[in-house]
Amino acid sequence: MTLSPTPRLLLAGALILALAGCDTFKDLVSVRADEERLPGERLSVLVLEKAIKADPEIADEPVRLPPPMINDTWPQQGGTANHAMHHLAMGDPLTVLWRRSVGSGETDDNLILSTPVVADGKAFVLDANTAVSAYDLASGDEVWTVDLMPDNEDSEASLGGGVAYSRGRLYVTTAFGEIVALDARTGARAWTSRVGAPMR
């Protein structure tokens, strides 16, 4: 049975009136002027501060830092598991020691989501076509490179992958749902495990 427009409008109006008399509906759509839902001062989170101002109560307090630390490892993205690198030592001025091409760059379809990691005197890099390379930190010379693209896969669209180092091994995740453990000295494959989905 199909209702004509007039009965449908009457039915809709009756439903609105019924809901309007319901306390739950009133609680959802309105707040009485005399009711304070949560006490305290309201601060907008969308207002951007235009300047950083020192807190006058602590302006004269000395700033104490731990001694600067020379960091010779960066075993995973973000540095360490807690991403807290603390007070790192830095030369003055900074100079470029070497520069190398490290494989295929990203395209619109093949994106690089992983940053290089550093350990054992080497920098380890995953490129956009799932090739992993190791470079000597002192000279920039390539130590080894390994192609982890599966034989039955297409390199036209790969998304994902990452590298991390621990105890002499480089662990690589790929856009093809694999985790690969490599010997960090030689690049030799220790094992491969399929997880079935891209991961970083």
Secondary structure per residue as TSV (DSSP state, phi and psi in degrees):
chain	resnum	aa	ss	phi	psi
A	1	M	-	360.0	133.5
A	2	T	-	-110.1	130.3
A	3	L	-	-83.9	143.2
A	4	S	-	-74.6	165.5
A	5	P	H	-56.0	-37.1
A	6	T	H	-65.9	-50.4
A	7	P	H	-62.5	-32.8
A	8	R	H	-64.7	-40.5
A	9	L	H	-65.6	-40.2
A	10	L	H	-63.8	-40.7
A	11	L	H	-65.7	-42.0
A	12	A	H	-64.0	-41.9
A	13	G	H	-63.2	-40.0
A	14	A	H	-64.5	-39.1
A	15	L	H	-64.8	-41.6
A	16	I	H	-63.5	-43.4
A	17	L	H	-63.6	-39.5
A	18	A	H	-63.9	-43.0
A	19	L	H	-67.6	-36.0
A	20	A	H	-62.1	-28.8
A	21	G	T	-84.0	-4.3
A	22	C	-	-89.2	129.4
A	23	D	H	-61.8	-37.8
A	24	T	H	-61.2	-43.4
A	25	F	H	-63.8	-41.1
A	26	K	H	-62.7	-40.4
A	27	D	H	-64.0	-33.6
A	28	L	H	-73.5	-37.0
A	29	V	H	-104.1	-10.2
A	30	S	-	-146.8	155.7
A	31	V	-	-128.4	125.8
A	32	R	-	-65.3	148.6
A	33	A	T	-62.8	-31.6
A	34	D	T	-88.7	2.9
A	35	E	-	-104.0	127.1
A	36	E	-	-108.6	109.7
A	37	R	S	-66.4	-43.0
A	38	L	S	-140.4	119.2
A	39	P	-	-69.5	155.4
A	40	G	S	121.5	168.9
A	41	E	-	-80.2	134.5
A	42	R	-	-93.3	128.6
A	43	L	-	-119.5	131.4
A	44	S	-	-72.0	133.4
A	45	V	S	-89.6	-5.4
A	46	L	S	-97.4	-7.3
A	47	V	-	-83.4	123.7
A	48	L	-	-89.9	133.9
A	49	E	-	-73.9	138.4
A	50	K	S	-89.8	-18.4
A	51	A	S	-148.7	148.9
A	52	I	-	-91.6	126.9
A	53	K	-	-115.8	138.8
A	54	A	-	-71.7	140.9
A	55	D	-	-72.5	117.2
A	56	P	T	-61.5	-25.6
A	57	E	T	-70.6	-24.1
A	58	I	T	-122.0	12.5
A	59	A	T	-61.4	-30.8
A	60	D	T	-94.2	0.6
A	61	E	S	-73.2	136.0
A	62	P	-	-71.3	148.0
A	63	V	-	-93.4	124.3
A	64	R	-	-113.7	124.7
A	65	L	-	-117.3	149.2
A	66	P	-	-68.2	164.4
A	67	P	-	-58.4	144.6
A	68	P	-	-62.5	142.3
A	69	M	B	-113.7	133.9
A	70	I	-	-81.6	119.5
A	71	N	-	-102.7	113.1
A	72	D	-	-106.0	4.0
A	73	T	-	-134.6	146.5
A	74	W	B	-143.0	72.4
A	75	P	-	-74.2	-11.4
A	76	Q	B	-153.0	169.7
A	77	Q	T	-59.6	132.1
A	78	G	T	89.2	0.5
A	79	G	B	95.2	-72.8
A	80	T	S	-130.9	177.8
A	81	A	T	-61.2	-34.8
A	82	N	T	-92.7	0.2
A	83	H	-	60.3	19.0
A	84	A	-	-106.6	104.9
A	85	M	-	-94.9	-4.3
A	86	H	-	58.7	-138.9
A	87	H	S	-98.5	96.6
A	88	L	B	-90.5	141.7
A	89	A	-	-75.5	145.7
A	90	M	-	-143.9	135.6
A	91	G	-	-70.4	160.3
A	92	D	S	-137.6	115.9
A	93	P	S	-85.7	166.1
A	94	L	-	-77.2	136.0
A	95	T	-	-132.1	151.6
A	96	V	-	-80.2	122.2
A	97	L	-	-85.1	-41.5
A	98	W	-	-161.9	164.2
A	99	R	-	-146.2	134.4
A	100	R	-	-139.3	150.3
A	101	S	-	-77.5	135.1
A	102	V	-	-119.1	28.9
A	103	G	S	118.4	-160.6
A	104	S	-	-73.8	130.8
A	105	G	-	-81.1	167.6
A	106	E	-	-78.7	156.1
A	107	T	-	-127.0	-173.9
A	108	D	S	-62.9	-29.5
A	109	D	S	-98.8	-30.8
A	110	N	S	-107.9	102.2
A	111	L	B	-103.4	141.7
A	112	I	-	-95.3	116.7
A	113	L	-	-107.7	-1.0
A	114	S	-	-114.4	140.4
A	115	T	-	-93.3	159.2
A	116	P	-	-62.7	156.6
A	117	V	E	-122.3	157.8
A	118	V	E	-129.6	130.1
A	119	A	E	-168.2	158.5
A	120	D	T	54.0	31.6
A	121	G	T	73.3	16.4
A	122	K	E	-133.5	154.3
A	123	A	E	-105.9	131.8
A	124	F	E	-112.5	130.9
A	125	V	E	-132.4	137.6
A	126	L	E	-108.3	125.5
A	127	D	-	-94.6	-176.4
A	128	A	T	-72.2	-16.0
A	129	N	T	-107.7	25.1
A	130	T	S	65.1	32.7
A	131	A	E	-100.1	134.5
A	132	V	E	-109.5	134.6
A	133	S	E	-132.0	151.5
A	134	A	E	-118.8	136.3
A	135	Y	E	-126.9	138.0
A	136	D	E	-68.1	128.5
A	137	L	T	-67.1	-33.3
A	138	A	T	-73.8	-42.8
A	139	S	T	-106.6	-23.6
A	140	G	-	84.6	1.4
A	141	D	-	-69.2	143.8
A	142	E	E	-71.3	129.0
A	143	V	E	-91.3	-45.2
A	144	W	E	-162.2	161.2
A	145	T	E	-143.4	142.8
A	146	V	E	-134.2	130.0
A	147	D	E	-90.8	117.6
A	148	L	-	-103.5	12.7
A	149	M	-	-69.7	120.3
A	150	P	-	-61.7	146.9
A	151	D	T	-59.5	-34.1
A	152	N	T	-94.5	13.1
A	153	E	-	-107.7	160.0
A	154	D	-	-104.8	131.3
A	155	S	T	-85.3	2.8
A	156	E	T	-67.4	-29.4
A	157	A	S	-144.2	96.9
A	158	S	-	-126.0	136.0
A	159	L	B	-138.7	119.2
A	160	G	-	123.6	-176.7
A	161	G	-	106.8	151.1
A	162	G	E	-168.8	169.1
A	163	V	E	-131.9	146.6
A	164	A	E	-149.9	150.1
A	165	Y	E	-116.8	141.5
A	166	S	E	-159.8	125.5
A	167	R	T	50.9	51.4
A	168	G	T	84.6	-0.1
A	169	R	E	-122.1	146.8
A	170	L	E	-107.0	125.1
A	171	Y	E	-104.7	125.2
A	172	V	E	-121.2	127.9
A	173	T	E	-104.2	146.4
A	174	T	-	-121.6	168.4
A	175	A	T	-73.5	-4.5
A	176	F	T	-107.7	20.4
A	177	G	S	74.8	29.4
A	178	E	E	-119.9	149.2
A	179	I	E	-115.2	127.8
A	180	V	E	-124.1	132.0
A	181	A	E	-103.0	126.1
A	182	L	E	-118.4	146.3
A	183	D	E	-68.6	122.3
A	184	A	T	-67.6	-23.1
A	185	R	T	-78.4	-40.0
A	186	T	T	-116.7	-18.8
A	187	G	-	84.0	2.6
A	188	A	-	-65.4	138.8
A	189	R	E	-77.2	125.3
A	190	A	E	-89.9	-44.0
A	191	W	E	-164.1	162.6
A	192	T	E	-133.8	137.5
A	193	S	E	-131.4	132.3
A	194	R	E	-90.6	129.4
A	195	V	-	-111.2	-8.5
A	196	G	S	84.8	0.1
A	197	A	S	-151.5	148.6
A	198	P	-	-60.8	143.9
A	199	M	-	-151.7	164.4
A	200	R	-	-123.7	360.0
